[in-house]
Amino acid sequence: MRMHLAAAAAALLLAGIGAAAAEDVVIQPEQETVIKEYVKKQPLASVKVPGVELNVGTALPDTVELHEVPNVKYRYTVIDNRTVVVDPSTRKVVKIIQ
C-alpha cells in the first residue's frame, strides 16, 4: 500500500513539474500577434537544418541565426518554409507559426 502511495505522489510531482515547464513557453496572444505582423513585414529566406527534427521543444544549433522582434523576448527564424519562434536563452523552439 505504501508503494502505491509513493508511486502516486511521484507521478503527481512529475506532472506538476511538467505543467510548470509548459507554462514557461506559453506565448501570450498579444505577443503572437506582434510576432506574426513583424514576420510578415520582415520576411527571411528559409534555411535547412540537417539532422534536426523541427518540433516545439527542439533546441536549434548555434549555426542557426535568430532574429529579433522588437519588444518581444523571443526570436524567430524560418526553417523549411515555417516560421519558428525560439527562446533565445535556451535556443528551444516554443512555437511553429507556419
Buried (B, 14 or more C-beta within 10 A) or exposed (E): EEEEEEEEEEEEEEEEEEEEEEEEBEBEEEBBEBBBEBBEEEEEEEEEBEEBEEEEEBEBEEEBEBEEBEEBEBBBBBBEEEBBBBBEEEBBBBBBBE
